[in-house]
Amino acid sequence: MSGVIKVLVVDDSAYVRKVVAQMLSRSPFIEVAGTARDGQEALDLADEIRPDVITCDLNMPEMGGVDFVQEQMSRRPVPIIIISVANGVGEQVLAALDAGAIDFLQKPTALASDRLLDMGDELVQKVKAAAEAPMHLAEPAALGVAAAPLPATIRPAGSGAVDVVVIGISTGGPQALKVLIPRLPQDFPVPVCMVLHMPPGYTELYAAKLDQMTPLRVKEAAEGDELVPGLALLAPAGRHLTFRRRGARVVCHLDVRPLDTLHRPSVDVMFQSAAEIFGARTLGVVMTGMGSDGRDGSAWIKGAGGRILTEAESSCVVYGMPRSVSEAGLSDAAVPLAEMAEAILEWI
């Protein structure tokens, strides 16, 4: 979008409203057009000032964050970023994302503390990315309930050209994976491993919810988990997911190292490990998200003879990660979200 981004800041804490407004106002591209103490006041202000982006707390009097997101999206879809503490709000964060919020940011503390300033740079980046999001893609009806699993007219395990599917995804990812993964059949012939950028405290809960929606077995990856057909593993927040050979088996290894990555877990780290273990029999998939995580890892997969699919710009909430891969000449095909499961099955 062109011009200054108008932001509405919603939080029941006057101190948090002040700090968030200060952090955002440091950017010449952002104007804090208003602040609100709760969801009801935010609805009224949003009608009046028509913000480009809204940041929103979860636990507020009168109307909480989840109810606000639901009501605001029904009135006028606006990119909403949830800002929350980690403790005890995982279910609410995921509910807010299901209701149409496009991203969330974890407060470093629940207290009125200068530590809140630590999230300033990330908050500005997320607001800028959110302002570019095509809102029809973030509406619950657009992401909705995934279609039925595809028929299992595919080769049995071990007979195809692919031994593993690795997926990297970020902003818009919790919603997009709920469309993609349930489309994969129960007898999917290879394991699926996923990196989704999330703060600690959410990946186990999200994996459990995804497991309820899909014929595959989905779980947060644990040290030593064996990669087997029909299993989808989600990297735990705070640790990189890599792979090790143990005789005829391949198992997960979790580590905080390398320490110099922008994200932990990192798509690049998982993709590189997959390329080293599975070589040309690796299929990488880079989907909606901010930044370029996955580009270097895609180069490793391509260098080993594997293949890369990227999500098409037309279905990305944020066309950052797939763009970086495509512009580097590493994408074998750009595929809209609605067709990604079919494309994966065709490549397998």
Backbone torsions as a table, in degrees:
resi	resn	phi	psi	omega
1	MET	NA	157.5	-179.6
2	SER	-102.2	158.1	176.9
3	GLY	83.7	-170.8	-177.0
4	VAL	-82.5	140.9	179.7
5	ILE	-85.7	120.0	178.0
6	LYS	-87.8	126.8	-176.0
7	VAL	-121.0	138.2	170.5
8	LEU	-106.6	123.9	-178.6
9	VAL	-101.9	124.2	-176.1
10	VAL	-122.2	118.0	178.6
11	ASP	-164.1	141.7	-178.9
12	ASP	-77.4	-11.6	178.2
13	SER	-92.5	121.3	177.4
14	ALA	-61.1	-36.6	179.9
15	TYR	-64.9	-44.8	179.7
16	VAL	-64.4	-42.3	177.8
17	ARG	-57.8	-43.0	-179.6
18	LYS	-64.5	-46.0	-177.6
19	VAL	-67.2	-44.4	178.8
20	VAL	-61.5	-43.2	178.3
21	ALA	-61.8	-41.5	178.4
22	GLN	-62.8	-44.9	-179.3
23	MET	-62.0	-44.4	-178.7
24	LEU	-69.1	-35.7	-176.2
25	SER	-70.3	-14.1	176.7
26	ARG	-68.1	-22.4	178.1
27	SER	-85.6	130.5	177.6
28	PRO	-69.4	-9.9	-177.5
29	PHE	-97.1	1.2	-175.5
30	ILE	-127.8	135.5	174.1
31	GLU	-123.2	124.2	174.0
32	VAL	-79.9	104.2	-173.1
33	ALA	-85.0	-13.5	179.4
34	GLY	-179.7	162.3	175.1
35	THR	-133.0	152.0	-178.8
36	ALA	-139.9	151.1	-175.9
37	ARG	-90.3	-19.5	-178.9
38	ASP	-159.1	176.3	-175.0
39	GLY	-63.1	-37.5	-178.5
40	GLN	-65.9	-45.4	177.3
41	GLU	-63.6	-36.2	179.4
42	ALA	-64.9	-39.0	178.3
43	LEU	-60.5	-44.8	-179.9
44	ASP	-64.0	-44.2	-179.8
45	LEU	-66.9	-38.6	-179.9
46	ALA	-62.2	-36.6	176.3
47	ASP	-65.8	-33.4	-175.6
48	GLU	-80.8	-48.0	-172.2
49	ILE	-98.5	-13.6	178.4
50	ARG	48.6	67.8	-177.7
51	PRO	-68.8	157.8	175.5
52	ASP	-83.5	-30.8	-179.6
53	VAL	-143.6	147.0	175.5
54	ILE	-124.2	132.3	167.8
55	THR	-103.2	140.4	-169.1
56	CYS	-144.7	132.5	171.0
57	ASP	-75.8	169.3	178.7
58	LEU	-100.9	-51.8	-175.3
59	ASN	-90.1	101.2	-178.6
60	MET	-138.9	152.5	175.9
61	PRO	-71.6	170.4	177.6
62	GLU	66.6	-67.1	177.6
63	MET	-142.9	120.6	-179.0
64	GLY	-78.3	178.7	-174.2
65	GLY	-63.9	-44.0	-177.6
66	VAL	-64.2	-46.4	178.6
67	ASP	-62.5	-38.1	178.7
68	PHE	-62.9	-46.0	-179.6
69	VAL	-59.3	-46.0	-179.9
70	GLN	-59.0	-45.8	-177.3
71	GLU	-70.6	-43.3	-179.3
72	GLN	-63.7	-40.6	-179.8
73	MET	-67.2	-29.2	177.6
74	SER	-75.6	-26.9	179.8
75	ARG	-84.6	-58.7	179.1
76	ARG	-153.0	110.5	-178.8
77	PRO	-59.7	126.7	179.8
78	VAL	-134.1	141.4	174.6
79	PRO	-61.8	121.1	-178.3
80	ILE	-118.1	129.1	176.0
81	ILE	-109.9	121.7	177.4
82	ILE	-81.9	131.1	174.2
83	ILE	-117.2	116.5	-172.3
84	SER	-144.2	162.0	167.6
85	VAL	-82.4	164.0	-175.4
86	ALA	-81.6	-37.8	-167.7
87	ASN	-68.7	118.5	169.7
88	GLY	76.9	7.3	-177.0
89	VAL	-119.6	12.3	-178.5
90	GLY	-55.8	-46.2	-180.0
91	GLU	-61.6	-40.3	-179.4
92	GLN	-67.3	-40.1	178.3
93	VAL	-60.6	-47.9	-179.5
94	LEU	-65.2	-35.4	176.4
95	ALA	-65.9	-38.6	178.2
96	ALA	-65.9	-38.8	176.7
97	LEU	-65.3	-42.0	176.8
98	ASP	-62.2	-31.8	-178.8
99	ALA	-77.8	-11.8	176.2
100	GLY	129.0	-8.2	174.0
101	ALA	-60.5	141.8	-173.2
102	ILE	-99.0	-14.3	-177.4
103	ASP	-160.4	167.3	174.5
104	PHE	-148.2	156.3	-176.4
105	LEU	-135.4	135.5	-177.1
106	GLN	-92.4	127.5	174.1
107	LYS	-66.5	136.6	177.8
108	PRO	-68.7	-16.6	179.0
109	THR	-157.4	152.4	175.3
110	ALA	-87.4	-4.9	-175.4
111	LEU	-91.0	159.9	173.1
112	ALA	-76.1	88.1	-170.4
113	SER	-137.9	154.0	177.0
114	ASP	-66.0	-12.3	176.7
115	ARG	-61.5	-22.0	177.0
116	LEU	-59.5	-26.7	179.7
117	LEU	-65.3	-18.4	-178.2
118	ASP	-63.3	-22.7	-176.9
119	MET	-94.3	8.2	-172.7
120	GLY	-58.9	-51.2	-176.7
121	ASP	-63.3	-43.5	-179.6
122	GLU	-65.3	-38.5	179.2
123	LEU	-62.2	-45.6	179.1
124	VAL	-60.6	-43.6	179.2
125	GLN	-61.7	-42.8	-178.4
126	LYS	-67.6	-37.7	178.4
127	VAL	-65.4	-42.7	178.7
128	LYS	-62.0	-43.3	179.3
129	ALA	-66.6	-41.2	-179.1
130	ALA	-62.3	-36.3	-178.4
131	ALA	-63.0	-22.5	-179.8
132	GLU	-91.6	-7.3	-172.8
133	ALA	-69.1	131.9	173.4
134	PRO	-73.2	108.7	-167.1
135	MET	-67.7	-21.7	177.8
136	HIS	-64.2	-21.4	179.1
137	LEU	-81.4	-21.0	-177.7
138	ALA	-92.8	-9.2	179.8
139	GLU	-68.0	141.7	180.0
140	PRO	-53.9	-36.2	-179.0
141	ALA	-66.2	-30.6	-179.4
142	ALA	-74.2	-40.1	179.5
143	LEU	-86.4	-44.8	167.1
144	GLY	48.9	-157.7	177.6
145	VAL	-91.7	131.9	-177.5
146	ALA	-61.8	151.7	175.6
147	ALA	-68.0	170.4	-179.6
148	ALA	-62.9	155.0	178.0
149	PRO	-57.9	148.2	177.7
150	LEU	-70.4	152.7	177.5
151	PRO	-64.7	145.6	-175.0
152	ALA	-86.5	63.0	177.6
153	THR	-96.7	55.3	-175.5
154	ILE	-128.7	167.2	-176.3
155	ARG	-66.7	151.3	175.1
156	PRO	-67.4	164.1	-177.6
157	ALA	-54.4	136.1	173.6
158	GLY	88.3	-6.6	-174.9
159	SER	-103.9	-6.1	-176.6
160	GLY	-93.6	-164.9	-177.3
161	ALA	-94.9	-2.1	-174.8
162	VAL	-129.4	137.3	176.8
163	ASP	-108.0	-13.9	179.4
164	VAL	-156.5	145.8	170.7
165	VAL	-113.9	123.8	178.4
166	VAL	-115.9	132.3	-173.2
167	ILE	-122.4	131.0	174.0
168	GLY	-117.8	133.0	-173.3
169	ILE	-158.0	154.5	-178.4
170	SER	-142.3	-116.3	-175.8
171	THR	-56.0	127.2	-174.1
172	GLY	87.3	-4.7	-174.6
173	GLY	-67.7	-43.0	179.9
174	PRO	-56.8	-36.9	178.7
175	GLN	-75.5	-42.6	-175.3
176	ALA	-67.0	-39.1	179.4
177	LEU	-65.5	-28.1	176.8
178	LYS	-71.8	-14.5	172.8
179	VAL	-90.4	-44.7	-173.8
180	LEU	-73.6	-56.2	-168.0
181	ILE	-62.8	-41.0	178.3
182	PRO	-64.2	-14.0	177.7
183	ARG	-80.0	-14.2	-179.5
184	LEU	-83.2	133.4	-173.8
185	PRO	-72.3	161.4	-177.0
186	GLN	-61.0	-35.1	-179.7
187	ASP	-95.8	34.0	173.6
188	PHE	-52.6	129.3	-163.9
189	PRO	-82.4	-2.7	-179.3
190	VAL	-137.7	159.5	175.4
191	PRO	-71.8	155.9	176.1
192	VAL	-120.5	131.6	177.4
193	CYS	-125.3	135.0	-171.2
194	MET	-129.1	139.5	165.9
195	VAL	-114.3	121.0	176.0
196	LEU	-124.2	121.3	-178.0
197	HIS	-67.2	109.5	178.4
198	MET	-143.0	146.9	173.4
199	PRO	-68.8	159.5	175.6
200	PRO	-56.5	143.1	177.6
201	GLY	105.9	-3.3	-174.8
202	TYR	-122.8	-27.3	-170.6
203	THR	-67.1	-38.3	179.8
204	GLU	-65.0	-43.6	179.4
205	LEU	-65.1	-42.7	-179.9
206	TYR	-64.5	-43.4	179.4
207	ALA	-60.3	-40.6	179.3
208	ALA	-63.4	-40.3	179.3
209	LYS	-68.5	-39.1	178.2
210	LEU	-65.7	-35.3	179.2
211	ASP	-61.0	-33.6	-179.1
212	GLN	-71.3	-17.0	-173.7
213	MET	-99.4	-10.2	-165.9
214	THR	-130.5	150.3	175.5
215	PRO	-66.6	-26.8	177.0
216	LEU	-68.1	160.2	169.0
217	ARG	-89.5	124.3	-178.9
218	VAL	-119.1	133.1	177.4
219	LYS	-152.1	159.4	171.2
220	GLU	-70.1	133.0	-177.6
221	ALA	-64.4	140.8	175.7
222	ALA	-124.4	156.2	178.9
223	GLU	-55.0	127.9	177.1
224	GLY	86.7	-3.5	176.7
225	ASP	-57.2	132.9	178.7
226	GLU	-85.7	137.9	176.3
227	LEU	-81.6	116.6	-178.6
228	VAL	-134.3	155.2	178.3
229	PRO	-57.0	143.0	177.6
230	GLY	82.6	2.3	179.5
231	LEU	-110.7	131.4	176.0
232	ALA	-115.4	123.2	-176.7
233	LEU	-112.0	132.6	178.6
234	LEU	-106.6	125.3	179.8
235	ALA	-60.4	135.3	178.8
236	PRO	-72.9	142.1	177.2
237	ALA	-59.6	136.5	177.0
238	GLY	95.0	-8.5	179.3
239	ARG	-138.8	142.7	176.7
240	HIS	-76.5	145.4	175.7
241	LEU	-104.6	117.9	174.9
242	THR	-130.0	-179.7	-171.9
243	PHE	-129.4	149.8	178.6
244	ARG	-135.8	143.2	174.2
245	ARG	-88.1	134.6	175.2
246	ARG	-129.3	84.5	-173.6
247	GLY	66.7	-123.3	179.5
248	ALA	-84.1	-6.0	-176.7
249	ARG	-99.0	156.9	168.8
250	VAL	-119.8	130.3	-176.5
251	VAL	-125.1	163.6	179.4
252	CYS	-81.4	144.1	169.2
253	HIS	-128.0	131.4	-179.3
254	LEU	-113.4	138.1	-176.6
255	ASP	-156.7	148.4	173.0
256	VAL	-78.0	-17.7	178.3
257	ARG	-88.2	147.0	1.7
258	PRO	-71.0	151.8	-175.7
259	LEU	-91.3	-11.0	-171.2
260	ASP	-97.6	19.3	178.5
261	THR	-91.1	150.8	178.2
262	LEU	-67.0	-33.6	-178.9
263	HIS	-121.8	146.6	172.3
264	ARG	-138.8	105.6	11.6
265	PRO	-77.5	156.6	-179.1
266	SER	-111.1	135.2	173.6
267	VAL	-63.4	-43.0	-179.4
268	ASP	-56.2	-45.3	-177.9
269	VAL	-64.1	-45.6	179.3
270	MET	-64.6	-43.7	-179.5
271	PHE	-62.0	-44.1	179.6
272	GLN	-60.6	-43.6	179.6
273	SER	-63.7	-40.7	178.0
274	ALA	-61.2	-41.9	179.1
275	ALA	-62.9	-39.2	-178.9
276	GLU	-70.2	-33.6	-177.0
277	ILE	-89.2	-43.6	-172.5
278	PHE	-104.3	-13.5	176.8
279	GLY	57.3	-131.2	-175.5
280	ALA	-68.4	-11.1	-177.6
281	ARG	-95.0	29.8	178.6
282	THR	-108.9	133.1	171.1
283	LEU	-115.0	115.8	177.0
284	GLY	-98.9	142.6	179.5
285	VAL	-130.5	120.2	-179.7
286	VAL	-112.0	122.9	-171.8
287	MET	-122.3	-172.7	-172.4
288	THR	-46.1	139.4	179.0
289	GLY	164.3	157.0	-179.9
290	MET	-86.4	143.2	174.2
291	GLY	95.0	-156.5	-173.9
292	SER	-131.1	13.8	177.3
293	ASP	-60.3	128.9	-176.3
294	GLY	112.3	-21.7	-179.3
295	ARG	-66.5	-52.0	-178.4
296	ASP	-67.0	-38.0	177.4
297	GLY	-64.8	-35.9	176.4
298	SER	-63.3	-35.8	177.1
299	ALA	-63.7	-37.5	176.5
300	TRP	-63.9	-44.0	180.0
301	ILE	-64.4	-45.4	179.4
302	LYS	-63.3	-39.8	179.1
303	GLY	-63.7	-27.4	178.3
304	ALA	-87.0	-1.7	179.3
305	GLY	97.0	3.5	179.0
306	GLY	-80.6	-174.0	-175.2
307	ARG	-126.6	154.7	-178.1
308	ILE	-129.6	129.2	168.8
309	LEU	-107.5	141.0	174.5
310	THR	-120.7	148.1	175.5
311	GLU	-72.7	136.3	-179.9
312	ALA	-66.6	148.1	-179.8
313	GLU	-57.4	-32.0	-175.0
314	SER	-61.6	-23.3	-178.0
315	SER	-114.4	-0.8	-178.5
316	CYS	-79.7	133.5	170.1
317	VAL	-67.0	-42.5	172.7
318	VAL	-131.8	115.2	-176.7
319	TYR	-91.2	69.9	-179.6
320	GLY	-110.2	-64.3	-179.1
321	MET	-60.7	-48.2	177.8
322	PRO	-63.2	-36.3	178.7
323	ARG	-60.8	-44.1	-177.5
324	SER	-62.0	-36.8	178.8
325	VAL	-71.3	-44.7	-179.5
326	SER	-64.2	-44.0	-178.5
327	GLU	-68.5	-20.6	175.1
328	ALA	-83.9	-0.1	178.2
329	GLY	75.2	25.9	-173.3
330	LEU	-105.4	-6.5	-176.5
331	SER	-88.8	130.3	176.1
332	ASP	-84.3	-24.1	177.6
333	ALA	-164.8	142.8	174.0
334	ALA	-104.0	124.9	-169.5
335	VAL	-130.0	129.8	174.8
336	PRO	-63.0	153.4	-178.0
337	LEU	-53.4	-43.7	-176.3
338	ALA	-62.3	-20.4	-177.4
339	GLU	-110.9	3.9	-173.1
340	MET	-67.0	-40.2	-179.8
341	ALA	-61.9	-43.0	177.3
342	GLU	-61.9	-40.1	-179.1
343	ALA	-65.8	-41.1	178.3
344	ILE	-61.2	-44.3	179.9
345	LEU	-64.1	-36.7	178.2
346	GLU	-65.2	-40.7	-179.7
347	TRP	-70.0	-32.0	178.5
348	ILE	-71.9	NA	NA
